[in-house]
Amino acid sequence: MSTVAERVAILRKVPYLASVDDDTLGELAARARGGRYRPNERIVGELESGADVCVVLDGEAEVFVEPRAGERQVLGRIGVGGAFGEMSSLTGELRSASVSAITPVEVLVIPDADFDRLRERRPEVALALVRILAARLAESERALDTLLAAESTDVTRVAANEQVRRGSIGRAWRELVVNRRRDGAFLALVSFVATLIVIRATVYAAFRFDFAPRLVLQGAYLTGFALLGLSAAIALFTFRPGVRRAIAVSYGVGCALIFNELGVTLAFDIFFKDIHTADPNVPFDIERLYRRTEALRAIAIALVVLIQAAYLRPFYRRVAFVLSTRLRKRWSRS
């Protein structure tokens, strides 16, 4: 692990940090955390949430995008003193490209909050970032002009574009949904919905085939609380990205299992076997008890559907655009 002085020397190689004094860089380096990655291991992913800034301390990394399945377009390489993630920190948007290690890589991860404070204390850093952003926009425009010029004269490129459009829904799914697998909120939402479907089907089967429905409900309820407690405890002691994603999944599963019982009242009813109804002549029916809150569950499920629709709005907008384009094209041909 490099010392603070060595980190400061490397931080000074970053263009927008070159003018910052040693004391400030030392404080920044001391507050940052380190990370090590093996060759071919992904450091950050395209369209992934996150605003921390990374500086390469050792090794070499590759910046790339994946416009289609199985195809990687390399944008450049980053060596010692190279940085990435500053644009996400500046704009708050998702990552615009992926970065993976070519050789064993050590990075210094500057938390987004610390980088924000640095820009406030040192306006020259923000000014340098604006200049870098302007240069990148100009470079993107030149690349787009070159691409459009090539498409207008190359017939084979038109055919390739037709193929891309045909697979663009799959591309949207991969870029805007699958690539969120590192997003904790998305993982919690997906695990909540998936677990709710599974437990509802399991409880239905338990009632349908009279396979210990009380034990199924008890087990689900206790497991839900156990997962919530475990995920809360682990979250206090680790900040590793992989573990945090596992915590998000556990949290979503636990919430779904508890929500399936809809509160302490139902849980109390299924834990005490000698409970009676208000009318002693009416036999106790646990299935009827379970189904008495169907309306509330339906409302909650509808809310989950609305939340995921809002969360995946870019994906749905992309799909709607692709489908409408195809329909207009077919209509014009007919």
N, C-alpha and C positions, 0 to 999 in steps of 0.2 A: 504494500500500500504506500503510495507516495505521500511525502510530507506536505505540510501547508505551504512551505516556501516553494517546493516544486510545483504544486498546483497553481500558485500565484504566477510563476514564470510561464506556465502553459496558458493560463487565462489571459495573460497579456498578449498572446498571439492571436486571440480572437479580435477581429477588426473593430467591433463596436465596444470592446473593453480595453483597447490599447491606451486610452487616455485616462483611465481610472487610476487613482493613487493606490499605492501598495497596501495601505491600511484597510481601505474599503475592499480591495480584492482579497486580502487575507481574511477579513470577516466573512465575505461571501464564500470563500473556500472552506472555512471552518464550519459553516452552517450547512454546506452541501453534503450530500451522501454519495458514496461510491457504488459502482456497479460493475460486474464482470460478466462477459458474454463469450461463449464458445464460438468457433467458426460456424457460419451459416445460421446462427441463432438470431432471431428477430429482436431488435431493441425496441422499436416502436412500429406501429402498423398504420397504414393508410386508412383514413376515415375513422381513426380511433380517437376517443376523447383523451384529453390530457394536455396540460399547458406547461409542464416542467421543461426547463432548458437543459440540454445535455452537451457537455464538452468532452471531446475524446482526449484522454490522458495517455493512452498507449494503444497501439494497433491501428487497424484500418477498417473502415466500414463503407458500405455501399448504399447509396440512395436510389430508390427505384419506385416505379408504379407498375401495377398489373392491370392493364386495360381489358384483357381477356384472359380466360382460364388457360393456364399453362404458358402464358407469354409474359415476360418481364421486360420492361423498358427501363434501362439504367439511366439515371439522370446525372450521376457523378459519384465521386468517392470522397470520403472524409478521413483525413489523417490526424496526427497529433496536433492539437490546437484548433481543430475544426469544431464547429458547433452546429446544432440543429434543434428545432423546437421553439426558436425565438418568435416565429411568426404566429404559432398557436398561442403563445403567451401574450403576444401583442393584440391579436384579434379575437381570441377566445373561441375560434372555430376549431373543427376537427383537424387532425393531422392531414396534411396534403400529400404526403408520400410515406413510404416505408423505409426503414433503415435496418440493415442487418450486418452482422459482423463478417468480415472476410477472413481476418486473422483473429486470434484471441484479443479481445478489446476490453479496455478499462475506461469507463466514462465517469465523469463527475456530474451528478444530477443536481441542478440548482432549482429548488422549489419555486413554483410560480409566484408565491407571495413574496419571497425574497427578491425575485427578479423585478417584480412590480415596485418594491421599495427602492431598489437600485435606480430604476428609471426616474422615480420621483426625486431622489437625492442628487442624481447626476443627469441633468437634462441632455447633456451631450450624448449619452447612451441612446436615449430616445431619438435624437436627431440622426444619429448614425444608423439606427434601425430603419427609420423612414427612408433614408437614402438607399439602403439595401433593398427595401421593399420596392421602391421606385425602379431600381435597376432590374429586379426580377420581373416586374410587370412589363418593362420594355422588352426584356429578353423573351418573355412569353408571347408578346404580340408579334415579334419577329418570327418566332417559331410557328405561330399560327398562320401568318402570311405565307411562309414557305410551304406549309402543309396545304393551304388552300390553292396555291399556285400549282402545286404538284397534282392535286386532285382534278384540277380543271383540264389537265393535258394528259393524264394517265388513265386509260380506259380500265385497266386491270384494277386500279385503285377504287374505281366506282363499284366493281363487282365485290371487292373486299368490304367496302362500306355497306353494301347490301347484306353481306354475311354478318357484319357487326350489328346491324339494325335487327336482323332476325334473332340474334342472341342477346339483345340488349336488356330484356327483362331478366334473364339469368344474370347478366352482368350487374344490373341494379340490385338484385337480391344479394349477390356476393359482396358488392361494394358497400351497400347501405344497411344490410342486415347481418350477414355472416361476419363481416369484419368488425362488428360491434362486440364480438365475443370477449374482448378485453374490457368492455365497459361494464362496470359493476352494477349500475342501475338497470341496464338492459338484461344482464344475467339474472338479477333478482326478479325482474318482471317475467322473463321467460320461465324461470324455474317455478314461480308462483302459479302461472297459468297451467303449465304442464303437470305440476303436482296436484293441482285442484282437479284437473280432468281425471288423473289416475286414481286419486282417492275417492272421487265420486263414483267412478266405475267399480272400484273395489267394494265400497259400501253397498252399492246396488247389488252386486253379485252375492255379497254376504247375506243380504235380506232375501234375495231371490232363491238361493239354495240353502238358506238357513244354516250358514256356516259361521257360527259364533259372532253375530253382528256386534254384540256388546263389547267383546274383546277387541274387535277390529277398531271400533270407535275409541276405546280406551287407549289402545296402542298408538293410534294416530295422534290423539291429543297429547299423550305424554312425550311422544317423539318430537312433536312440534315444539313444545316448551324446552325440551332438551337441546334441540338444534338452535333455538333462539339464544338460550343461555350460553351454549358453547361458542356460537359465532360472536356474541358480544364479548366474551372473555378473551378469545383469541385476537379480536380486533384491537384490544388494548396493548398487545405485546408485539405485534408485527406489522410491518408496512411493505412486505414483499408483494409485488404485483400478483404473482400466482396465488399466494395465500389469500390475498384480498378478494380475488375473484371467487375462490372457493367459499369464502365467508359470505359473499353476496348470494351465491347459489344456496347455501345453507339457510340464510335468512329468508329467501323466497320460499323455500320448501317448508320451513318452520311456520311461516305466516299462513301458508295455504292449509297446512294440517290443522292449525288452531282455528282458522276461519271456517273450516268444514264443520266444526262443532258449533260455531257461532255463539261463543261466549260461555261463561261459567255456569249458567243455568242448565244448559243441556249437558255439560260435562258433569255437573253434580248429579243430574238424573241418571246418567249411565254408570256412575261409579257406585251408587247405592242400590243394591238389589231389592231391598225391602220397601222401597217407596211405593205409595199407593196413589191412585187418582182420587179426585175429590169425591167421586161416587164409588164406594167400595164394591158395588155390584158390577162395575165396569172394569174389565181386566186391563192390566198395564200393558201398553203396546209401544215398544221402543221404536218401531218403524214409524208409527204415527207421530211420536215425539220428534223424531229426526226430521220428518217432513213438514212440521208445523212452521218452519222458517224458510220454506222454499221461496217465498216472495222476496224476503230480504237477501237471500243468496242470489236470486236472479238480478236484483238491483245492483248488488256488488259486482257480479260478473259483468253486467253491462258497463259499469264504471271502469273495470279493468280493460274491457274492449276499447272504450273511448280513450283511455290513457295510452294504450299501445298504438292506437291509430294516430294520436297526436305525436307520440314519440317516433313513430316510423313514417311521419308525414312525407319526408323527402322520397322515400321508397314508393309510396302510393302515388305521389305526384309524377314520379318518373314512369311508373307503369301506365298511369292514365295517359300521359303524353305519348308513349310508344303505341298504345292501343289505338288512340285517336288518330295518330299519323298513319297507321296501317289501314284503318277503316277508310280514311279519306283517300288513300292511294288506291285501294280496291274499288272504291266508289267511282273514282275518276276513270279507272280502266274499264269499268262496266258501262 
